[in-house]
Amino acid sequence: SSPLMYLPPSLLAALASKPYLLYKLVQKLSSSQNLLLPDGTTINRTNAFSLPKPDRKIVLVGDASGSSTELERLAANATLLIHEATHALFNRARVGILEDVEDIPTVLGHSTAERAGDFAKKIGCQVLVLSHFSRVYGGDASNASARMMSRVEEVARKASDLQGHRVIAAWDGLSLPVPHHDKIWS
């Protein structure tokens, strides 16, 4: 087989909606073959399947009523942890009709700000972003919603031991830089 395979723009565009097909194509390359993309980029088995650089790690935990030792191992020393907190300020005393249920967030398959903070502390992350809040916490631009999200952040800060703006209650459209691990926000 030829050491260079050219991937025309039309095929690349078709593969854009099915990245697993591009993955399979690269997987089938021999160790001496390269795939040439229209922009001049050359892909081979070595550069396509290399390990991620150790300078950043982003971990996303969604719909998590708990964690496992395997998840903790994989997430250890994350630069950025994005963790759902659907039941952010869950308070068992306020939930009268379900008092007999041991742990409502777990039963519902979600987490709290405190649990997200505990997980952040266990894995030693540098920044915690809380997301995926229940509608009961507002989420609009009102002062009441802003105060509520400040309370959510404070609960997670206390549980995580992270300080200041290293704990963030996300909002729609939030965009954050993710600096190298040694240059994280001070």
Disulfide bonds with the S-S distance in Angstrom:
none
